[in-house]
Amino acid sequence: MRIGIVAHWFNRGQGVVARYLRSALDELGHDTFVLARPTRASNRRPAFVDHGDVWDQPEVTEASGFAIRAAEYEQWATAHELDAVFFDQNYQFEEVAALRRRGVRTLGRFVWEAFSPADVAGARDAFDVIYSLTECEQRRYAELGIDSPRVVWGCHPELLAVRPDRVQPPVKLFFPGGFLSKRKPIRPVLRAFADVRDPDLRLVVKAQVPRRGDFLHEMSTRDERVVVIRDDLPTAEHLRLFASCHVCLAPSRWEGLGLHLYEALGFGMPIVTTDIPPMNEVVRSEFNGLLLTPRPTKHVTRSGIPAYDPDRAELVDAIRRLADPGLRAQLSAGALETRERLPWSSTVAGLRTLLETAVPVAATGRP
Protein backbone atom coordinates (compact mmCIF):
# COMPACT_ATOMS: atom_id res chain seq x y z
CA MET A 1 0.00 0.00 0.00
CA ARG A 2 0.91 3.65 -0.25
CA ILE A 3 0.70 5.17 3.22
CA GLY A 4 1.09 8.73 4.43
CA ILE A 5 2.19 9.97 7.85
CA VAL A 6 1.24 13.43 9.15
CA ALA A 7 3.21 14.57 12.20
CA HIS A 8 5.85 16.91 13.51
CA TRP A 9 9.20 15.94 12.02
CA PHE A 10 11.96 16.79 14.47
CA ASN A 11 13.46 15.60 17.73
CA ARG A 12 10.46 15.41 20.02
CA GLY A 13 8.17 12.58 21.08
CA GLN A 14 5.65 12.88 18.25
CA GLY A 15 8.39 13.11 15.63
CA VAL A 16 10.25 10.08 16.97
CA VAL A 17 7.03 8.03 17.03
CA ALA A 18 6.39 9.07 13.41
CA ARG A 19 9.92 8.14 12.34
CA TYR A 20 9.72 4.75 14.05
CA LEU A 21 6.23 4.20 12.62
CA ARG A 22 7.62 4.86 9.16
CA SER A 23 10.40 2.33 9.68
CA ALA A 24 7.83 -0.32 10.68
CA LEU A 25 5.63 0.38 7.64
CA ASP A 26 8.70 0.24 5.41
CA GLU A 27 9.60 -3.12 6.98
CA LEU A 28 6.11 -4.35 6.09
CA GLY A 29 6.80 -3.47 2.46
CA HIS A 30 4.62 -0.37 2.14
CA ASP A 31 5.56 2.82 0.32
CA THR A 32 5.56 5.69 2.83
CA PHE A 33 5.27 9.45 2.47
CA VAL A 34 5.57 12.08 5.21
CA LEU A 35 3.71 15.38 5.42
CA ALA A 36 5.81 17.22 8.00
CA ARG A 37 3.69 19.52 10.11
CA PRO A 38 5.63 22.65 11.17
CA THR A 39 5.42 23.74 14.80
CA ARG A 40 3.09 26.52 15.85
CA ALA A 41 4.28 30.12 15.52
CA SER A 42 4.27 30.33 19.33
CA ASN A 43 6.61 27.34 19.72
CA ARG A 44 10.15 27.79 21.05
CA ARG A 45 11.23 26.78 17.55
CA PRO A 46 8.48 28.36 15.44
CA ALA A 47 7.46 26.82 12.10
CA PHE A 48 10.20 24.21 12.46
CA VAL A 49 10.77 21.03 10.45
CA ASP A 50 14.11 19.22 10.67
CA HIS A 51 15.80 18.20 7.41
CA GLY A 52 19.12 17.04 8.88
CA ASP A 53 20.50 14.04 10.75
CA VAL A 54 18.04 11.10 10.89
CA TRP A 55 15.28 13.40 9.62
CA ASP A 56 16.92 13.70 6.19
CA GLN A 57 14.72 11.13 4.45
CA PRO A 58 13.13 10.82 1.00
CA GLU A 59 9.51 11.69 0.31
CA VAL A 60 9.16 14.22 3.13
CA THR A 61 6.94 17.15 2.18
CA GLU A 62 6.95 20.22 4.42
CA ALA A 63 3.42 21.49 4.98
CA SER A 64 2.71 25.20 4.59
CA GLY A 65 1.99 25.65 8.30
CA PHE A 66 0.75 24.03 11.49
CA ALA A 67 -2.87 24.53 10.39
CA ILE A 68 -2.96 22.54 7.14
CA ARG A 69 -5.76 23.35 4.72
CA ALA A 70 -8.08 20.58 3.50
CA ALA A 71 -7.01 21.30 -0.08
CA GLU A 72 -3.37 20.82 0.89
CA TYR A 73 -4.09 17.45 2.47
CA GLU A 74 -6.02 16.38 -0.61
CA GLN A 75 -3.35 17.57 -3.06
CA TRP A 76 -0.66 15.71 -1.13
CA ALA A 77 -2.73 12.52 -0.91
CA THR A 78 -3.65 12.68 -4.60
CA ALA A 79 -0.08 13.36 -5.73
CA HIS A 80 1.14 10.25 -3.90
CA GLU A 81 -1.95 8.11 -4.60
CA LEU A 82 -2.32 7.36 -0.90
CA ASP A 83 -4.45 4.50 0.35
CA ALA A 84 -4.22 5.44 4.03
CA VAL A 85 -2.80 8.16 6.28
CA PHE A 86 -1.62 7.98 9.90
CA PHE A 87 -2.19 11.12 12.01
CA ASP A 88 -0.70 11.89 15.44
CA GLN A 89 -2.31 14.37 17.84
CA ASN A 90 -4.22 16.04 14.99
CA TYR A 91 -7.43 17.86 15.90
CA GLN A 92 -8.18 19.19 12.41
CA PHE A 93 -11.26 17.02 12.32
CA GLU A 94 -13.02 18.78 9.43
CA GLU A 95 -9.95 18.67 7.20
CA VAL A 96 -9.19 15.02 7.99
CA ALA A 97 -12.85 14.09 7.48
CA ALA A 98 -12.73 15.69 4.02
CA LEU A 99 -9.80 13.45 3.16
CA ARG A 100 -11.68 10.43 4.48
CA ARG A 101 -14.68 11.26 2.30
CA ARG A 102 -12.39 11.10 -0.73
CA GLY A 103 -11.78 7.42 0.02
CA VAL A 104 -8.47 7.68 1.91
CA ARG A 105 -8.48 5.54 5.05
CA THR A 106 -7.55 7.66 8.10
CA LEU A 107 -5.92 6.31 11.25
CA GLY A 108 -5.26 8.55 14.24
CA ARG A 109 -3.94 8.53 17.77
CA PHE A 110 -3.82 11.12 20.53
CA VAL A 111 -1.96 11.49 23.80
CA TRP A 112 -4.64 10.47 26.25
CA GLU A 113 -4.12 13.42 28.60
CA ALA A 114 -5.16 15.85 25.84
CA PHE A 115 -8.13 14.00 24.32
CA SER A 116 -11.38 15.07 25.99
CA PRO A 117 -15.03 13.99 25.73
CA ALA A 118 -15.68 17.07 23.59
CA ASP A 119 -13.35 15.63 20.93
CA VAL A 120 -15.18 12.31 20.51
CA ALA A 121 -17.74 13.29 17.86
CA GLY A 122 -15.24 15.11 15.66
CA ALA A 123 -12.68 12.33 15.92
CA ARG A 124 -15.23 9.66 15.02
CA ASP A 125 -16.20 11.64 11.93
CA ALA A 126 -12.60 12.17 10.90
CA PHE A 127 -10.98 8.78 11.50
CA ASP A 128 -11.70 5.27 10.33
CA VAL A 129 -9.66 4.02 13.28
CA ILE A 130 -8.50 5.66 16.52
CA TYR A 131 -5.79 3.38 17.82
CA SER A 132 -3.92 3.17 21.12
CA LEU A 133 -0.32 2.51 22.11
CA THR A 134 -0.88 1.93 25.85
CA GLU A 135 -3.38 0.02 27.94
CA CYS A 136 -4.53 3.11 29.82
CA GLU A 137 -5.06 4.98 26.55
CA GLN A 138 -7.19 2.12 25.22
CA ARG A 139 -9.16 1.97 28.48
CA ARG A 140 -9.89 5.70 28.40
CA TYR A 141 -11.17 5.47 24.83
CA ALA A 142 -13.46 2.62 25.91
CA GLU A 143 -14.86 4.85 28.66
CA LEU A 144 -15.60 7.43 25.96
CA GLY A 145 -17.40 4.84 23.83
CA ILE A 146 -14.58 4.35 21.31
CA ASP A 147 -13.42 0.87 20.33
CA SER A 148 -9.70 1.49 19.99
CA PRO A 149 -7.39 -1.33 18.84
CA ARG A 150 -4.05 -1.36 20.59
CA VAL A 151 -0.62 -1.61 19.01
CA VAL A 152 1.90 -2.63 21.69
CA TRP A 153 4.93 -0.34 21.55
CA GLY A 154 8.32 -1.99 21.76
CA CYS A 155 12.04 -1.24 21.83
CA HIS A 156 13.13 -0.03 18.40
CA PRO A 157 16.28 -1.55 16.80
CA GLU A 158 17.87 1.92 16.83
CA LEU A 159 18.07 1.59 20.62
CA LEU A 160 19.45 -1.93 20.61
CA ALA A 161 22.26 -0.84 18.32
CA VAL A 162 23.65 1.47 21.04
CA ARG A 163 26.38 -0.12 23.16
CA PRO A 164 26.25 1.45 26.64
CA ASP A 165 29.64 2.71 27.78
CA ARG A 166 29.18 3.12 31.52
CA VAL A 167 32.05 4.14 33.73
CA GLN A 168 31.86 4.61 37.49
CA PRO A 169 32.31 6.49 39.62
CA PRO A 170 30.42 8.68 39.28
CA VAL A 171 27.02 6.99 39.11
CA LYS A 172 24.97 9.01 36.65
CA LEU A 173 21.20 9.45 36.94
CA PHE A 174 19.61 10.57 33.67
CA PHE A 175 16.61 12.92 33.85
CA PRO A 176 14.87 13.20 30.43
CA GLY A 177 13.55 16.74 30.82
CA GLY A 178 12.70 17.67 27.25
CA PHE A 179 10.93 21.03 27.21
CA LEU A 180 10.52 20.87 31.02
CA SER A 181 6.74 21.15 30.77
CA LYS A 182 4.44 20.79 33.77
CA ARG A 183 4.58 17.04 33.12
CA LYS A 184 8.18 16.99 34.40
CA PRO A 185 8.55 17.56 38.19
CA ILE A 186 11.99 19.10 37.90
CA ARG A 187 11.89 20.96 41.24
CA PRO A 188 11.00 17.88 43.35
CA VAL A 189 13.69 15.88 41.55
CA LEU A 190 16.39 18.50 42.09
CA ARG A 191 15.45 18.94 45.75
CA ALA A 192 15.43 15.19 46.37
CA PHE A 193 18.80 14.81 44.69
CA ALA A 194 20.22 17.63 46.83
CA ASP A 195 19.09 15.72 49.94
CA VAL A 196 21.37 12.81 49.00
CA ARG A 197 24.87 14.07 49.65
CA ASP A 198 26.73 11.16 48.03
CA PRO A 199 29.69 12.76 46.16
CA ASP A 200 29.80 9.85 43.68
CA LEU A 201 26.35 10.63 42.27
CA ARG A 202 25.65 12.86 39.28
CA LEU A 203 22.29 14.08 37.98
CA VAL A 204 22.38 14.56 34.20
CA VAL A 205 19.47 16.74 33.12
CA LYS A 206 18.80 16.68 29.38
CA ALA A 207 16.61 19.67 28.55
CA GLN A 208 15.53 21.38 25.33
CA VAL A 209 15.14 24.86 26.76
CA PRO A 210 17.50 27.85 26.55
CA ARG A 211 19.40 29.03 29.60
CA ARG A 212 17.49 31.45 31.72
CA GLY A 213 17.80 32.54 35.32
CA ASP A 214 15.61 29.58 36.22
CA PHE A 215 15.47 27.10 39.06
CA LEU A 216 17.42 24.52 37.08
CA HIS A 217 20.27 26.96 36.47
CA GLU A 218 20.23 28.00 40.12
CA MET A 219 20.43 24.42 41.38
CA SER A 220 23.14 23.38 38.94
CA THR A 221 25.20 26.39 40.01
CA ARG A 222 24.73 25.52 43.67
CA ASP A 223 25.45 21.77 43.30
CA GLU A 224 28.33 20.81 40.99
CA ARG A 225 26.97 17.25 40.84
CA VAL A 226 24.07 18.49 38.67
CA VAL A 227 25.01 18.52 34.98
CA VAL A 228 22.64 20.32 32.61
CA ILE A 229 22.77 19.71 28.86
CA ARG A 230 20.55 22.10 26.92
CA ASP A 231 21.83 21.58 23.37
CA ASP A 232 19.56 19.69 20.96
CA LEU A 233 21.99 16.86 20.22
CA PRO A 234 22.13 14.72 17.07
CA THR A 235 20.18 11.51 17.64
CA ALA A 236 23.17 9.17 17.89
CA GLU A 237 24.91 11.50 20.35
CA HIS A 238 21.78 11.84 22.47
CA LEU A 239 21.31 8.07 22.64
CA ARG A 240 24.97 7.54 23.57
CA LEU A 241 24.63 10.13 26.34
CA PHE A 242 21.48 8.46 27.68
CA ALA A 243 23.02 4.98 27.48
CA SER A 244 26.19 6.10 29.28
CA CYS A 245 24.14 6.77 32.41
CA HIS A 246 23.34 4.13 35.04
CA VAL A 247 19.74 4.96 35.99
CA CYS A 248 16.80 6.62 34.25
CA LEU A 249 15.38 8.95 36.91
CA ALA A 250 12.04 9.82 35.34
CA PRO A 251 9.17 10.49 37.74
CA SER A 252 6.36 12.14 35.76
CA ARG A 253 3.10 13.81 36.71
CA TRP A 254 1.61 12.05 33.68
CA GLU A 255 2.81 10.58 30.38
CA GLY A 256 1.36 9.96 26.95
CA LEU A 257 3.55 7.10 25.73
CA GLY A 258 6.82 7.80 27.56
CA LEU A 259 9.43 7.07 24.89
CA HIS A 260 12.24 7.46 27.43
CA LEU A 261 10.95 4.36 29.25
CA TYR A 262 11.53 2.24 26.14
CA GLU A 263 14.88 3.91 25.55
CA ALA A 264 15.97 3.02 29.07
CA LEU A 265 14.79 -0.57 28.64
CA GLY A 266 16.65 -0.73 25.34
CA PHE A 267 19.83 0.21 27.21
CA GLY A 268 19.15 -2.23 30.07
CA MET A 269 18.78 0.65 32.52
CA PRO A 270 16.77 0.67 35.79
CA ILE A 271 13.91 3.19 35.81
CA VAL A 272 12.61 5.27 38.71
CA THR A 273 9.16 6.68 38.02
CA THR A 274 5.73 7.38 39.51
CA ASP A 275 3.36 4.48 40.15
CA ILE A 276 0.66 5.56 37.69
CA PRO A 277 -0.18 4.47 34.13
CA PRO A 278 1.30 4.23 31.59
CA MET A 279 4.61 4.15 33.53
CA ASN A 280 3.56 1.22 35.70
CA GLU A 281 2.56 -0.69 32.57
CA VAL A 282 6.27 -0.88 31.77
CA VAL A 283 8.02 -0.61 35.14
CA ARG A 284 7.65 -3.22 37.90
CA SER A 285 8.96 -2.08 41.25
CA GLU A 286 12.00 -4.01 42.53
CA PHE A 287 12.18 -5.87 39.19
CA ASN A 288 13.26 -3.40 36.51
CA GLY A 289 13.02 -0.20 38.50
CA LEU A 290 11.44 1.52 41.47
CA LEU A 291 7.89 2.90 41.54
CA LEU A 292 7.12 5.91 43.72
CA THR A 293 3.83 6.53 45.51
CA PRO A 294 1.87 9.24 43.63
CA ARG A 295 0.83 12.34 45.56
CA PRO A 296 -1.97 14.60 44.24
CA THR A 297 -0.80 17.91 42.83
CA LYS A 298 -2.43 21.14 41.71
CA HIS A 299 -1.58 20.35 38.10
CA VAL A 300 -4.23 18.84 35.84
CA THR A 301 -4.12 17.75 32.24
CA ARG A 302 -6.15 19.40 29.49
CA SER A 303 -8.59 16.48 29.49
CA GLY A 304 -8.94 16.47 33.28
CA ILE A 305 -6.81 13.41 34.00
CA PRO A 306 -5.28 13.97 37.46
CA ALA A 307 -1.56 14.65 37.77
CA TYR A 308 0.72 13.49 40.55
CA ASP A 309 4.05 14.35 42.11
CA PRO A 310 6.26 11.51 43.35
CA ASP A 311 6.48 11.00 47.11
CA ARG A 312 9.53 13.03 48.11
CA ALA A 313 10.76 10.71 50.87
CA GLU A 314 10.52 7.72 48.55
CA LEU A 315 12.32 9.63 45.79
CA VAL A 316 15.18 10.49 48.15
CA ASP A 317 15.35 6.87 49.27
CA ALA A 318 15.33 5.61 45.66
CA ILE A 319 18.23 7.88 44.71
CA ARG A 320 20.18 6.76 47.76
CA ARG A 321 19.47 3.05 47.14
CA LEU A 322 20.52 3.18 43.49
CA ALA A 323 24.02 4.18 44.49
CA ASP A 324 24.34 0.47 45.35
CA PRO A 325 25.85 -1.41 42.38
CA GLY A 326 24.24 -4.67 43.50
CA LEU A 327 20.72 -3.25 43.30
CA ARG A 328 21.47 -1.59 39.97
CA ALA A 329 22.70 -4.89 38.54
CA GLN A 330 19.56 -6.67 39.76
CA LEU A 331 17.23 -4.07 38.26
CA SER A 332 19.26 -3.88 35.06
CA ALA A 333 18.74 -7.63 34.55
CA GLY A 334 15.01 -7.04 34.94
CA ALA A 335 15.15 -4.22 32.40
CA LEU A 336 16.87 -6.49 29.87
CA GLU A 337 14.26 -9.19 30.48
CA THR A 338 11.47 -6.64 29.94
CA ARG A 339 13.18 -5.53 26.71
CA GLU A 340 12.93 -9.10 25.45
CA ARG A 341 9.20 -9.09 26.20
CA LEU A 342 8.70 -5.85 24.28
CA PRO A 343 10.44 -6.51 20.95
CA TRP A 344 9.95 -4.18 18.02
CA SER A 345 8.67 -7.16 16.02
CA SER A 346 5.51 -7.07 18.17
CA THR A 347 4.92 -3.44 17.16
CA VAL A 348 5.41 -4.30 13.50
CA ALA A 349 2.98 -7.22 13.81
CA GLY A 350 0.45 -4.98 15.56
CA LEU A 351 0.62 -2.44 12.76
CA ARG A 352 0.15 -5.18 10.19
CA THR A 353 -3.04 -6.32 11.95
CA LEU A 354 -4.24 -2.73 12.32
CA LEU A 355 -3.82 -2.08 8.61
CA GLU A 356 -5.45 -5.37 7.60
CA THR A 357 -8.49 -4.34 9.64
CA ALA A 358 -8.61 -0.68 8.62
CA VAL A 359 -7.63 -0.96 4.96
CA PRO A 360 -8.88 -4.17 3.36
CA VAL A 361 -6.97 -5.11 0.22
CA ALA A 362 -10.20 -4.93 -1.75
CA ALA A 363 -10.38 -1.19 -1.00
CA THR A 364 -7.03 -0.51 -2.65
CA GLY A 365 -6.47 -3.23 -5.19
CA ARG A 366 -2.92 -3.42 -3.80
CA PRO A 367 -1.35 -5.62 -1.08
Secondary structure by P-SEA (a helix, b strand, c coil): cbbbbbccccccaaaaaaaaaaaaaaaabbbbbbbbbbcccccccccccccccccccccccccccccccaaaaaaaaaaacccbbbbccccaaaaaaaaaaacbbbbbccccccccccaaaaaaacccccccccaaaaaaaaaaccbbbbbbbcccccccccccccccccbbbbbbccccccccaaaaaaaaaaacccccbbbbbbccccccccaaaaaaaacccbbbbcccccaaaaaaaaaaccccccccccccccaaaaaaaaabbbbbbcccccccccccccccbbbcbbbbcccccccccbbbbccaaaaaaaaaaaccaaaaaaaaaaaaaaaaaccaaaaaaaaaaaaaaaccccccccc
